[in-house]
């Protein structure tokens, strides 16, 4: 639930929402679930045809989420940062972020914009599940620094995952039309908020 302006001490908070074209976000979320051994379905269409497809679809309904934030905090305190802008123009993305939080702009270097983790799939579902459980345990005990080192370990990633070229899946089975509608609503949202996605 969102706080009301009258009762909240968070009225001065600034909300930053990173968005992504829904079809791409859903395909990526599905890949994340598979990589961590949480799913064994062969296709995103098969998963979306299962008992709980809304779990990864609803998170792309940005309009409703942003509307609630703006109602609670004011439109001027909500910044929309499309992932597409980060991919196409990282400096512009960084400038908008710095301006929004009223800090000095930074000039990004090649090191800043280099991809950190490549797309990958689990080598073995059981091993991936064990790795996910270990990561959750480390977070629970506040060992985030150790977790960060482990996640960036090339050796560990080679043991757990095999790198793949992750294609964006455009066939979402019975929900294809709904997801394409979400894509159109997303583009309309960015236009209405005067946000460039690229």
N, C-alpha and C positions, 0 to 999 in steps of 0.2 A: 504494500500500500504506500501511497505517496503522501508526504506531509502537506498540510494546508499552510498557506502563507501566514495565517494568524497564529498558528500554534508551533511553527517550526523554528528552531534555532539555525536551520540550514538554509535560510532564505538567501544568504549571500553565496551559496555554493555555485560553482560553475560545473556544468555537465558536458563531458566530451563523449560523443557517440561515434565510434568508428563503424562505418557501414560497408556493405559489399553487395554487388549485384546478387540477388537472392539465388538464382540458379547456380552461380559459382560457389556461393557460400554453402549451399546445401550439399553440393557435390564434394566440397572440401571437408565439410563436417562428417560426411559419410566416410571419406577416406581416413579421417582422424580416428573414427570409431574402429574401423578395420585395422588400422596400423597398431592400435593399442589392444588388439585382440578382443574387442568388445562385441564384434559382429563377425559372422562367418558367411553372410550372404554374398553371392557372387556379383550382384549388381545393385545399384542404388534403386532401380525400379522395383526389384524384389523386396528390398527393405521398406520402401514407401508403400508397398502393397500389404505390409504386415499390420500387426495390431496397434502399433504406436508410432505412426509416421509423423505426427504433429510435433514430436519431440525435437526434430531438426527443422521442421518447416516454420513453426510459429516464431522462431528466433529471427526470422527474416521479415517479420511484419513491422518494419521500422516506423511507418506512419503512426500507428497506435502508440508505440513506445515513446516516440519523440513528442507526440501531442500531450501525453501525460506529464512528461518532464517539463514542457513549456508551460503547461497549466499550473504546475507546482512552483516553478522557479522563475518563470518569465522567459520569453523567446530569446532575449538578449543574453541569457546565461546558458544557452545550449548551443554547442558547436557541433556541426556535422562534418566529419572527416571521412570521405570515401576512400576505401582501400585502393581503388583504381587511380586516384590522384597520387597516392603514395608510390604506386608502381610506376606511373608515367612521369611524374614531376615531384620527386621527393623534397626538393628545396621549397617549392610552393606549399607543400603540405606542412613542412616544418615551420615556415613563416606564419601560416595561419594559426598553428598551434601556439607559437610564441606570442603572437599578437593577442590572442584570446586570453592567455594567462598573464598578460602585461609584463613580459620579460624581454630581454634583449635577444634579437634574432641571432641565430648561429648559422655559420656557413658549413654545409655538409661536405665531407670529404668522400673519396672513393671507398674508404674503409667503412664509413657510416652507412653506405647504401648497398654494401655487398650482402648477398643473401646469406643467412646464418645456417639454416637447416634446409637441406634438399628434400624433395618429395620422396617418401619411402613407404614400403609395405612391410608388415611383420613377416619375419622368416618362419615363425612358428607361433600359432595363436596362444598356446599355453605359456610360452616364454614371454610373449608380449603382455599377457595378463599379469604375470608375475612382476614384470618391470613396472606396469601401471600401479600395482599394489605397493611396490617398494617406493615409488615416487610419492604416492599418497601418504605413506607412513612417514617419509622424510619431511613432508610439508606439515604433517600433524605435530611433529616434534620441533618444528621451527628450523630445520636444517636446510634452509633454502640455498645457502651458499654451496654446500656440498652437492645438493641436487643440481644446481647450475653447472658445476664442474662435471658431474656425471653426464648430464644431457649434452654437453659440448664435447664429450670424449669421442673421438673418431673410432677408437677400438670398440667401445661399448655399442655405438650405433651400428657398426658392421656386424656385431654379434646378434643384435636384436632385429635389425632391419636390412632390407635390400633396397637400394635406390631405384626409383621408377620415374618415368615421365608421366606425371599425373594429368591426363586429359580431362577437360571439363565434360562431364556427362550431360548430354542434352535430352536423353530419353528417360523421363521420370515416370514412365508407366501411366497408371490411371490419374496421377496428379500433374501430368505434364501441362495441361491447360491452366490449372490453378497457379503453378509455379511461374509460367510465362506471364500470367496476369500480375503476379508479384513483381516480376522484372519491370513491367510497364509502370506499375504503381511507384516503384523505386525511382525510375527515371523522372516521373512526374513530380515526385517529392523533391528531388534535387533541383529541378527547374523552379518549383514553387519557392524553395528556400534560397534560390540564386547561388547554388553550389555547383562548381564544375567538378565532374567526375574525372576529367583528364586534363 
